[in-house]
Amino acid sequence: MAQVILSNFTLFADEKEIQKWRLFCTRPRGSNFRVLLVKLRDGNVEMKSKVYKIATEIMTGTGENLFNYIADCLAEFKKEQGLEGKDLPLGFTFSFPCRQNGLNSASLVTWTKGFSATGVVDQDVAKLLSEACKRRNVNLDIIAVVNDTTGTLMSCAHADSNCYVGLIIGTGTNACYMEALDEVELWNGDKGEPKQTIINMEWGAFGDDGSIEDIRTDFDRELDKITLNQGKQLYEKMISGMYLGEISRQAILKLAKEKLLFNGVVSAELQKPWAFESKFLTDIEKDVSTDGLVCREILRQLNCRDTMEDVTVVRAICSAVSTRAAKLVTAGLAAVIKKMGRKTLTIGVDGSLYKYHPRFHPLMDTFTRELVPEARVKYMLSEDGSGKGAALIAAVAVRLTGK
Ligand code: BGC
């Protein structure tokens, strides 16, 4: 039996938690991280987990505070599981762009998704966490630092050996895939068998060099202006859960200001950045009734005096924003599938938007068939895949090193 405790620093959106968020704000509120206790026995995976909230102040404060907070949560979790004092191996899912220096060392390249904690960029995040654990007297041995895409690929490949791509469509978006070493010009590591490696594409940054300017809209540009990482992660900002609600709000606001919605009355609530949450968009799309009651209720909360036509327009905006996101993700995947040249392939997927949005998966299926008709592609949802995968990696490493 391998026992792995894992701090999954994945920014997924927990539905119940989101419901508790206050409605109006001037920046997206907080984030979550998840701690999992994973037991592997005879190929079966048994998990216990707990979600911890990260307040915006911690996301944007000092790195020391952020890592202290994670260490405190790990201590609490260990205590609750009766594991106090036990020295456990830890797989750390860190869902941000990193330079991987080794299995248990990765330096943060830049923050994304509303984080800006100071003193972390260019630092080894495993070291920062390990120092925080020492400060808090938490016994943990960081065995692996893993991106969430890699974790998802690993956990899905554990269940389906035809899985070669890991995809996240949650608060942020990114994908990784298996690549032959000969194709990786920058590879200067071990050249022995198996001659392949996982490439974390960090595709959220696609377009930061200006290459997708022709498909960005004024709404995307307005959204970018109110983010902490302006001009960065432009592809991610057109796709992922953190941003779709705000893009929709920008479009609704413009039509209201042009007197094409709500009789030209623009409520104070509608003018607040981030007031239209991505969860609203998902809920509106889940409601297939002709009268659009859910949309109506949300507009009421935003103090927008709507007519039936307004409801129809707002629903159409939500639908256009999520359809565009699904098309863009599939376009990225189509390029990867063509590059890999496989006839059949499974793509492991994790992330709240993919999980909770009613049309995302069907839309991706349709667009995949259009863009790569020659390949048979299966999308495999992986609940907590990013965390489970990091635990698997840590468990294998422990077995190989005999620690
Ligand atoms: C990060 C990636 C991560 C993705 C999904 C992006 O903002 O740069 O490292 O995989 O979010 O969580």
Residues whose N, C-alpha, C, O or C-beta is under 5 A from the ligand:
A	BS01	BGC	S95 F96 P97 T112 K113 D148 T149 I168 G172 T173 N174 G204
